[in-house]
Amino acid sequence: MGIIFHEKEKQFHLFNSQVSYCMGVCPDGELGQLYFGRKINENQKITYTQTKGVRPLCCNLKEDENYTKELSMLEYPAFGNGDFRTPAYEIKQKNGSRVTNLIYKSHSIYNGKKPLNGLPASYTNTDDEATTLEILCVDEVAKVEVTLFYTVWEKYPVICRHASIKNAGDEEVVLTKALSLCLDLPDVEYNWMQFEGTWGRERYPVERSLSNGTTQIESMRGHSSANYNPFVIVKRKNTDEFMGEAIGLNFVYSGNFVAQSEADTYGKLRILMGINPRWFEWPLAKDESFETPEVIISYSNSGLNALSQSIHGFMNNNIVRGKYKNTPRPILLNNWEATEMDFDEEKILKIAKKGKEAGVELFVLDDGWFGKRNDDYAGLGDWFVNTKKLPEGVKGLAKKVNDLGIKFGIWIEPEMVNEDSDLYRAHPDWVLAAPDRVRSLGRHQMVLDFSKKEVVDNIFDQLYAVFADANISYIKWDMNRSITECYSQGAAAGVQGMVYHRYILGVYSLYERLIKAFPDILFESCASGGSRFDAGILYYAPQAWCSDDTDAHERIKIQYGTSYGYPLSMVGAHVSASPNLQTGRAIAIGDRANIACFGTFGYELDLNEISEADFAQVKEQIKFMKEYRELLQYGDLYRLESPFKKNISAWMVVSKDKSTALVAVYKNLKSPNEGIVRIRLKGLDPNAVYTVDEKKELYGDILMEGGIQVPDGDKEWFFADGDFTSSMYILKKNVTK
């Protein structure tokens, strides 16, 4: 790992054993992209990647007519000076001009990585994990300084990028666009993968071939959204799970974003990612700076699965923080689908006692414990205990749950407020609302203006009082509506373009303050399920509710798509009631558990209401999860068969030492006299003998080359399972050749 500066050629080479990222100073002094991809010799000077020559309608450099920005690959380009593609930033100056030109001035290289101010970002555990390059570029006319940050990591094929923009002049300038990443590539022979959906069907992978023009996804919802996730993959057209080149881009941010690819008519590809510039304006007075969020660029030349494994390892080790980093997560029982808001202490304790009998480790009290919260219409914003439901408060209930021998957690939705609440009646100006406009509602609630420090302070004080008074081990932080009428009441017109970003900074600041005050609490993010499931929120909450859709059949697709860009340790997954609340589909409890266990695992039902036979299975499931959860949450994941392509899907996890593996196979619909499918396994030791389900002994090579048979060859074909069924295989290494 290292960063080399070839002074004569003015070229930078960032590299480790897997990847190289090369840049150089262009003839006009701007910073240009030279190479990104598989590791090349660090002593290589690159001279062939920038196209030269005079072409009609291309605007050339006056001092060198052979150079034009339009044909060049650039690191942080502007518009208006010869590059007609989409820019990475835009600065409005006092005289009305938006023309800028950043010229390389200096750089520094150091071990480790600096934190971002008020933003989530990757970090080093020790300084020798990574090396960082800072490049200072200056526009002498606009008096603007832009520092570009690049970090290369020792262990992972990952480059992290962000930018800092400073007004070094006396006159105010206004940022109207400040993206985090521009990556120019020398050809357009790529496919674009995005992860899209909506409530209840988040992060479905969709792939399309790139052709001339622009491909873009975005969110303007005030959060990263279930509609388009801030993670994309750009891959070679023949790349599959285990072969070919792919680039992953994770935005470490939870608000409005844009991810875009632009294939130009000269055969080059530009990829951009950052804060969505719509409704964004950030004024900078003298010496003020703006820091963009970070983008994680990951690379693989061994297919999509290797790309995902790198992302998983990197996030677990260099994004997740605190007590629960690389730690198996507690098995929980949540009361929401059992009671919703209709509960009292007696009902809750009855559910918790049954959970203890089953072996759960944590009971979570969901929505309805505070204020006058009996339905969606009231209570949000009033974070004091509803003593009609809980006569001895959260403290008393927590103690009684703890006395059962399990931990206690609660649900909060701190960013929202109901009109029917003490908080709103006292502070109607604390919600986001445009003057003289009708106010939209979502789930009968409004969004608190977290761009105002006094609002965040108030919510912190309320929550601190609750958390400090009771023995709380877990917080489920929900967020159930998007932002509309984004206007900060009482704020000046000139700062309204800052509100969306300031709102997210307010969310991050509340998270940070609560984490510092209560470092032993496990935070789980939720946003109507998976509507704020991103690398930024992972920095604060080590796990996130993957989707409100708990139907096991649907969860196969949701969790399969999620796995491309996020680790299994992040995926909140529960066994819920059958028939399912969202789809009405009935699935056996064993099959529900076989999907939920590939995540943080828990139960979302009243265990008192299930049959004795199902309850016996629950106890066995929990026993199984306790034995294998470290493998399930931190093992190497292999996607074997996609639920988006076939009737049978499969994946597996393998321990780092290849001694243990778990394979899950899922079938959608049963057909008569169906054919035989073979699932080829991955990641095993080819020379080792594995015991499969304590029955068969097979070498790793035959399991990977020949696979396992579905339906199981030991069963008569007419006894095979029916619709929406699954099989789990346990492989343990026995001996070596």
TASULPE-V507302 format. One record per backbone hydrogen bond with DSSP energy under -1.0 kcal/mol. CO is the residue of the C=O (numbers start at 0). NH is the residue of the N-H. If there is no record, write none. Layout:
co	nh
CO	NH
CO	NH
This chain:
co	nh
1	14
3	12
4	6
5	9
5	10
9	24
10	5
11	22
12	3
13	20
14	1
17	38
18	15
19	36
20	13
21	33
21	34
22	11
23	31
25	28
28	103
29	25
30	74
31	23
34	21
36	19
40	43
54	57
63	66
65	52
66	60
68	71
72	32
76	87
87	178
89	175
89	176
91	173
92	95
96	92
102	137
105	135
107	133
109	131
125	128
126	111
128	153
129	111
130	151
131	109
132	149
133	107
134	147
135	104
135	105
136	145
137	102
138	142
138	143
142	167
143	138
144	165
145	136
146	163
147	134
148	161
149	132
150	159
151	130
155	157
156	298
157	152
158	296
159	150
160	294
161	148
162	291
163	146
164	289
165	144
166	286
172	283
173	91
174	281
176	89
180	272
182	270
184	268
187	189
189	209
190	234
191	207
192	232
193	205
194	228
195	203
197	200
203	195
205	193
207	191
212	262
214	260
216	258
220	482
226	196
228	230
229	250
231	248
232	192
233	246
234	190
235	238
239	303
240	304
242	239
243	302
244	235
245	299
246	233
247	297
248	231
249	295
250	252
253	223
256	218
257	273
258	216
259	271
260	214
261	269
262	212
263	266
267	263
268	184
269	261
270	182
271	259
272	179
272	180
273	257
276	279
281	174
283	172
284	287
287	166
289	164
293	251
294	160
295	249
296	158
297	247
299	245
302	306
303	307
304	308
305	309
306	310
307	311
308	312
309	313
310	314
311	315
312	316
313	317
314	318
314	319
317	122
321	324
323	326
330	360
330	361
331	602
332	363
334	338
335	339
338	341
340	342
343	347
344	348
345	349
346	350
347	351
348	352
349	353
350	354
351	355
352	356
353	357
354	358
354	359
360	406
361	332
362	408
363	334
364	410
368	385
369	372
371	373
378	381
379	417
381	383
383	370
384	386
385	389
388	344
389	392
391	395
392	396
393	397
394	398
395	399
396	400
397	401
398	402
400	405
401	404
406	362
407	472
408	364
409	475
411	477
412	415
414	447
416	445
418	420
419	378
420	424
421	425
422	426
426	429
429	448
433	436
441	444
444	441
445	416
446	431
447	449
448	451
451	455
452	456
453	457
454	458
455	459
456	460
457	461
458	462
459	463
460	464
461	465
462	466
463	467
469	471
472	521
473	409
474	523
475	411
476	525
484	486
486	432
487	490
491	494
492	495
494	497
495	498
496	280
497	501
498	502
499	503
500	504
501	505
502	506
503	507
504	508
505	509
506	510
507	511
508	512
509	513
510	514
511	515
512	516
513	517
517	520
521	474
523	476
524	544
526	530
528	526
530	224
533	537
536	539
536	540
542	524
543	571
550	554
551	555
553	557
554	558
555	559
556	560
557	561
558	562
560	563
561	564
561	565
566	569
567	570
569	543
570	599
571	545
574	603
579	583
584	579
587	591
588	592
589	593
591	595
592	596
594	597
596	598
600	331
601	574
602	333
605	608
610	614
611	615
612	616
613	617
614	618
615	619
616	620
617	621
618	622
619	623
620	624
621	625
622	626
623	627
624	628
627	631
628	632
629	633
630	634
635	653
637	651
640	649
641	644
641	645
646	667
648	665
649	639
649	640
650	663
651	637
652	661
653	635
654	657
658	732
659	654
660	730
661	652
662	728
663	650
664	726
665	648
666	724
667	723
676	709
678	707
684	687
685	700
686	736
687	699
688	733
689	697
690	731
691	694
691	695
695	691
697	689
698	702
699	703
700	704
701	705
701	706
702	680
707	678
709	676
711	714
715	718
716	719
724	666
726	664
728	662
729	692
730	660
731	690
734	688
